[in-house]
Amino acid sequence: MSAVNDNRRYFDNSATSFPKPPAMADAIQDYLARVHASAGRGAYREALESARIVDGCRSAVARLLRCGPRDHVIFTLNGTDALNLAIKGIVRPGDHVVTTCMDHNSVLRPLTALEEQSGVTWTVVEADPTTTRIDPAGVAAAIRPDTRLVVVNHASNVTGVLQPIDEIGAVCRSRGKPLLVDAAQSAGHVPIDFGPLPVDLLAFPGHKGLLGPLGTGVLVIREGVDRFMRTTREGGTGSNSERPVQPETLPDRFEAGSHNAVGLAGLLASLTWILERGVEQLRAYEAALCRRMMQRLDAIEGLEWYGPRDVDERVGVFSVRIDGLEPTDLSAILETQFGILSRSGLHCAPFAHRTLGTLERGGTTRLSLGPFLTLGDVDAAADALALIAASAYSPAG
């Protein structure tokens, strides 16, 4: 299956992956046609089948991330919802939080809301402006006695940088502070072994590197961390229905309301596709695409690109600028003249663009890789960028 559709090449996998494994659409159609019931809301065959799908998806996530037997996989509305559950479930009025300049608005905006609503304070750890990597020593210096939570973006949706979460996690463990990792751009792209990882909470959507549908998300909670968390919504769970209080047992405590079971059916099919191939093999393939992209971008005069030059320190996210072109104009030319689909702007990460010096310049144009792109697709995108950089293209063509 190719990422080329009617001569349009899809390079916006950081926003949502495309195409999806064919089995994903088949699983969704099968659920709608055959199952159509809400998990935990009945003892008839279809309701039990829905519960089997939800449980199967939960188990697939745990296998993919090598979670421990007592770690908890919680389904959420999306990655943003997972981050909100983690942040607002742990942080209390007046607490202090540490985060970084590479984090997404899915972290920055909940923290801003908590600051305005309940006096929460937060410190932003800066990154190296060239590599955009975070120094674990900077995290250590930002932690205070009243720090309740540390939040770190695993892979940047702007520069692709992979942060040293093992080292950052070791710092947090030594200080007795829980670490929340936003894995929106790393889950499914790089192997994650949650078991020994010094991470307490891991949040990510299902529709990006996991190749599932929109409207799916996951929060993985380390065994015991849930004891310090509050619920952020309450409602029906199909369990303990005789009491008007939220159940204490997990996952029900954090999964109020009917599941997006049709979405989880699709996610289960996509996870099965990934597990059959192995994240290690998918990572090796993406690394080959990254090497080709870096080689080609380096050779384009008048083009600047951002982030690590070492393929082992990044995922396939490339932000570029071409002299004399606004990022939105570059995206328009790439689409209309070459059929290359990209995303321009600030990518919901204003502090990351401030670090790059692109915040006041309209951001960058981002091309992000996926498993269905080929070396030929990368070459086509690079050829287009080279022609644009060398020519007097305008949005009008």
Stockholm file with secondary structure:
# STOCKHOLM 1.0

chainA/1-397         MSAVNDNRRYFDNSATSFPKPPAMADAIQDYLARVHASAGRGAYREALESARIVDGCRSAVARLLRCGPRDHVIFTLNGTDALNLAIKGIVRPGDHVVTTCMDHNSVLRPLTALEEQSGVTWTVVEADPTTTRIDPAGVAAAIRPDTRLVVVNHASNVTGVLQPIDEIGAVCRSRGKPLLVDAAQSAGHVPIDFGPLPVDLLAFPGHKGLLGPLGTGVLVIREGVDRFMRTTREGGTGSNSERPVQPETLPDRFEAGSHNAVGLAGLLASLTWILERGVEQLRAYEAALCRRMMQRLDAIEGLEWYGPRDVDERVGVFSVRIDGLEPTDLSAILETQFGILSRSGLHCAPFAHRTLGTLERGGTTRLSLGPFLTLGDVDAAADALALIAASAYSPAG
#=GR chainA/1-397 SS CCSEETTEEECBTTTSCCSCCHHHHHHHHHIIIIICCCTTSCSSHHHHHHHHHHHHHHHHHHHHHTCCTTCEEEEESSHHHHHHHHHHHHCCTTCEEEEETTCCHHHHHHHHHHHHHHCCEEEEECCCTTTCCCCHHHHHHHCCTTEEEEEEESBCTTTCBBCCHHHHHHHHHHHTCCEEEECTTTBTTBCCCTTTSSCSEEEEESSSTTCCCTTCEEEEECTTGGGGCCCSCCCCCSSSTTSSSCCSSTTGGGCCSCCCHHHHHHHHHHHHHHHHHCHHHHHHHHHHHHHHHHHHHHTCTTEEECSCSSGGGBCSEEEEEETTCCHHHHHHHHHHHHCEECEEECTTCHHHHHHHTCGGGTCEEEEECCTTCCHHHHHHHHHHHHHHHHSCCCTTC
#=GC SS_cons         CCSEETTEEECBTTTSCCSCCHHHHHHHHHIIIIICCCTTSCSSHHHHHHHHHHHHHHHHHHHHHTCCTTCEEEEESSHHHHHHHHHHHHCCTTCEEEEETTCCHHHHHHHHHHHHHHCCEEEEECCCTTTCCCCHHHHHHHCCTTEEEEEEESBCTTTCBBCCHHHHHHHHHHHTCCEEEECTTTBTTBCCCTTTSSCSEEEEESSSTTCCCTTCEEEEECTTGGGGCCCSCCCCCSSSTTSSSCCSSTTGGGCCSCCCHHHHHHHHHHHHHHHHHCHHHHHHHHHHHHHHHHHHHHTCTTEEECSCSSGGGBCSEEEEEETTCCHHHHHHHHHHHHCEECEEECTTCHHHHHHHTCGGGTCEEEEECCTTCCHHHHHHHHHHHHHHHHSCCCTTC
//
